[in-house]
Amino acid sequence: MHTDWQYRTRLLLGNTQLCKLQHTHVLIIGLGGVGSWASEHLVRSGIGNISLVDSDTITESNINRQAIALHSTVNRKKTDVMAERLKDINPDLIVNTYDIFVDDKTISALPSFTTFDVVLDCIDTLSPKITHIKTCLDTQTPLISSLGSAGKSDPSCVRISDISKSYNCTLGRMLRKRLHKIGIYEGFSVVFSPEEIDKSKVIQEHGKNKRSNAGSISIIPALFGTLMAAEVINRCKSAKQEISTSKISGISYSGTKFES
């Protein structure tokens, strides 16, 4: 019986590829139905350095779709619960948490985006998404952004493409419109679903950051997060390798260079 918890991953990917994952630093903004599953998949796959951003606490309404949402974790900070869960998966994981709502006023509380190999934007609030996207493009930091997963139920519709090729997504349409005003038309990947939304499953609300809420089920946001994690892993596998004196599993390696 193997005591190496990464034995099966190492068997599939090999030492060199696993070493790349161990030296990859991912920033995940938003730990809801998409970001919580993306985080878990990345760490179980071998990502060795992760930074988590979310200002929310867990509520009972999160339990139907978020990896960290249990009756036992209600009212706890999402960043705290996610960090504990990920460290329980990989005790050697480097994990940083930022309990903030990131927008153009608070983004300076995060390290420079150039310190991250890739950023996952897993929120569904428009203005902060614009901030994350522009910051990534300005710093040439690879970005994968999640569009709207609520109101969707068909997993076969979920796909990944450049933002310019996304369609039939309300959040995507509003996002493209805002980005076009500042001269951004393409240049980063999005996960989206063009599945039609049944408008009877959407209710109007007047919250601080949302005007509406749509019904949701665990499989779709989890699949969004899975595709985002898979994209990171695939990019990491094809990324260029830098040689240094540090050694893990006999492989000389210092960092991962992703293509934007």
QUIJOQUI-V663138 format. One record per residue. N is the residue number from 0. RES is the residue in one small letter. D_LAST is the distance of its C-alpha to the last C-alpha in Angstrom with 2 decimals. Layout:
n: <N/N>
res: <RES/RES>
d_last: <D_LAST/D_LAST>
This chain:
n: <0/1/2/3/4/5/6/7/8/9/10/11/12/13/14/15/16/17/18/19/20/21/22/23/24/25/26/27/28/29/30/31/32/33/34/35/36/37/38/39/40/41/42/43/44/45/46/47/48/49/50/51/52/53/54/55/56/57/58/59/60/61/62/63/64/65/66/67/68/69/70/71/72/73/74/75/76/77/78/79/80/81/82/83/84/85/86/87/88/89/90/91/92/93/94/95/96/97/98/99/100/101/102/103/104/105/106/107/108/109/110/111/112/113/114/115/116/117/118/119/120/121/122/123/124/125/126/127/128/129/130/131/132/133/134/135/136/137/138/139/140/141/142/143/144/145/146/147/148/149/150/151/152/153/154/155/156/157/158/159/160/161/162/163/164/165/166/167/168/169/170/171/172/173/174/175/176/177/178/179/180/181/182/183/184/185/186/187/188/189/190/191/192/193/194/195/196/197/198/199/200/201/202/203/204/205/206/207/208/209/210/211/212/213/214/215/216/217/218/219/220/221/222/223/224/225/226/227/228/229/230/231/232/233/234/235/236/237/238/239/240/241/242/243/244/245/246/247/248/249/250/251/252/253/254/255/256/257/258/259>
res: <m/h/t/d/w/q/y/r/t/r/l/l/l/g/n/t/q/l/c/k/l/q/h/t/h/v/l/i/i/g/l/g/g/v/g/s/w/a/s/e/h/l/v/r/s/g/i/g/n/i/s/l/v/d/s/d/t/i/t/e/s/n/i/n/r/q/a/i/a/l/h/s/t/v/n/r/k/k/t/d/v/m/a/e/r/l/k/d/i/n/p/d/l/i/v/n/t/y/d/i/f/v/d/d/k/t/i/s/a/l/p/s/f/t/t/f/d/v/v/l/d/c/i/d/t/l/s/p/k/i/t/h/i/k/t/c/l/d/t/q/t/p/l/i/s/s/l/g/s/a/g/k/s/d/p/s/c/v/r/i/s/d/i/s/k/s/y/n/c/t/l/g/r/m/l/r/k/r/l/h/k/i/g/i/y/e/g/f/s/v/v/f/s/p/e/e/i/d/k/s/k/v/i/q/e/h/g/k/n/k/r/s/n/a/g/s/i/s/i/i/p/a/l/f/g/t/l/m/a/a/e/v/i/n/r/c/k/s/a/k/q/e/i/s/t/s/k/i/s/g/i/s/y/s/g/t/k/f/e/s>
d_last: <40.66/37.30/36.71/33.04/31.28/28.18/30.43/29.47/25.71/26.41/28.60/25.91/22.88/24.74/24.73/21.74/19.33/21.04/20.77/16.98/17.21/19.82/17.69/14.66/14.75/13.85/14.78/16.56/17.99/21.02/23.25/25.01/25.34/21.62/20.40/23.46/23.06/19.33/20.36/23.26/21.57/18.94/21.79/24.10/21.54/21.39/18.62/20.45/19.17/18.70/19.16/20.88/21.49/24.33/27.56/29.57/32.39/33.04/35.53/37.58/35.74/32.56/34.39/33.96/30.18/28.67/28.57/30.01/32.63/36.09/39.51/39.62/36.46/37.33/37.30/35.13/31.83/28.87/27.02/30.15/30.75/27.20/27.15/30.59/29.69/26.62/28.70/31.39/29.06/27.83/30.10/27.94/24.87/23.61/23.41/23.23/24.43/24.34/27.03/25.91/25.02/21.88/22.21/22.11/25.17/24.28/20.60/21.85/23.44/20.17/18.79/16.17/12.75/11.70/13.98/11.96/9.60/8.65/10.64/12.84/14.67/17.95/20.37/22.21/23.35/22.08/22.26/20.43/17.58/17.30/17.30/14.53/12.23/13.22/12.92/9.30/8.53/11.21/10.04/6.34/6.25/4.37/7.33/9.90/13.02/16.53/18.85/22.61/24.20/27.69/30.39/28.89/30.68/29.67/27.11/26.92/25.26/22.15/18.97/15.19/13.55/11.53/13.40/15.22/16.83/18.12/21.87/25.09/23.74/25.41/22.74/20.11/22.55/23.21/19.57/18.81/22.02/21.21/17.73/19.38/21.81/19.28/17.65/14.60/14.81/11.51/7.74/7.44/9.50/13.05/15.98/19.18/22.67/24.60/27.84/30.54/31.62/35.33/36.06/39.03/36.70/35.26/37.19/36.98/36.66/36.68/34.63/32.84/29.34/30.23/32.60/32.85/32.52/32.32/33.67/31.39/31.79/30.06/28.66/26.21/24.29/24.43/22.94/20.08/19.45/19.97/17.36/14.73/15.90/16.02/12.41/11.62/14.38/13.42/9.92/11.91/14.56/12.63/10.79/12.55/15.59/17.02/20.80/22.93/26.37/25.47/26.49/26.20/28.15/28.80/25.17/24.13/20.70/19.02/15.45/12.31/9.32/6.28/3.82/0.00>
